[in-house]
């Protein structure tokens, strides 16, 4: 199946809001409500069984503020497909795709951690890069580049943090990375 045929199938079966072709890449903008079914169809029927990445865009000052972007790939045909849908700031939620692609679990956690978009139905939606309790979303455009001051210096540093004993510091040893990670040693951060 050629890329044009795959797009024709999607346009006939689902509501495609906009189709963009640029430098031999195809992007389909769809609705959030139709997205889970469309994504599952792309995997099972069209062979896009590799989810390369999930990202989000912050269109600060516009509504809808956010945009979810999914990069799919069909290894059998060597075809890429980009799917997008808008997400309002008032309802910053998106449906999870962790039951369609297992790798969506970690990608969605990263988007939640950095942008604050929550994934409904996600099996384990918690921060993946920032520590639990961190009150901000660092990749939003309204987040200041110098960071935000904190009244709790042992949780969020207001000056350069020492690396020794920090939340991402492992202990040198022959153990695997998983066993060197602070939480595996029972340390509470």
Residue pairs with C-beta under 8 A, 6 or more apart in sequence:
1 9
1 46
1 47
1 77
3 26
3 79
3 81
6 46
6 79
6 81
7 19
7 26
7 28
9 45
9 46
10 16
10 28
10 38
10 41
10 42
10 46
11 19
13 41
14 30
14 34
14 37
14 38
14 41
15 30
15 31
15 34
16 28
16 29
16 30
17 29
17 30
17 31
18 28
18 29
19 26
19 27
19 28
19 29
20 26
20 27
20 28
20 29
21 27
25 80
25 82
26 80
26 81
26 82
27 82
27 83
27 84
28 81
28 82
28 83
28 84
29 83
29 84
29 85
29 86
30 38
30 83
30 84
30 85
31 85
32 68
32 85
32 86
32 87
32 94
32 95
35 83
35 85
35 95
36 95
36 97
36 100
38 83
39 70
39 83
39 97
39 100
40 100
42 48
42 72
42 81
42 83
43 49
43 72
43 100
43 101
46 74
47 74
47 76
47 77
48 72
48 73
48 74
48 79
48 81
49 74
49 75
49 101
50 72
50 73
50 74
50 75
51 70
51 71
51 72
51 97
51 100
51 101
51 103
51 104
51 107
52 71
52 72
52 73
52 80
53 69
53 70
53 71
53 107
54 68
54 69
54 70
54 71
54 97
54 104
54 107
54 108
54 110
54 111
55 68
55 69
55 71
55 111
56 66
56 67
56 68
56 69
56 87
56 111
56 114
56 115
56 117
56 139
57 66
57 67
57 69
58 65
58 66
58 115
58 139
58 140
58 141
59 65
59 66
59 67
60 140
60 141
60 142
63 88
63 89
64 86
64 87
64 88
64 89
65 87
65 88
65 89
65 92
66 86
66 87
66 88
66 89
66 92
66 115
66 117
67 84
67 85
67 86
67 87
68 84
68 85
68 86
68 87
68 94
68 111
68 117
69 82
69 83
69 84
70 82
70 83
70 84
70 97
71 80
71 81
71 82
72 80
72 81
72 82
72 83
73 79
73 80
73 81
74 81
85 94
87 93
87 94
87 117
92 116
92 117
92 118
93 117
93 118
93 119
93 120
94 108
94 111
94 117
94 118
94 119
94 120
95 119
95 120
95 121
96 104
96 108
96 119
96 120
96 121
96 122
96 123
97 104
97 108
98 104
98 105
98 108
98 119
98 121
98 122
98 123
99 121
105 122
105 123
105 124
106 128
108 119
108 122
108 125
109 122
109 124
109 125
109 126
109 127
109 128
110 128
110 129
111 117
111 119
112 118
112 119
112 122
112 125
112 127
112 128
113 127
113 128
113 129
113 130
113 137
114 129
114 130
114 137
114 138
114 139
115 137
115 139
115 140
116 137
116 140
118 125
119 125
126 132
127 134
130 138
131 155
131 167
131 189
133 155
134 155
134 156
136 143
136 148
137 143
147 158
148 156
149 158
150 156
150 157
150 158
163 169
167 182
167 189
169 182
170 177
170 180
170 181
170 182
171 180
171 185
172 180
173 179
173 180
178 184
182 189
183 189
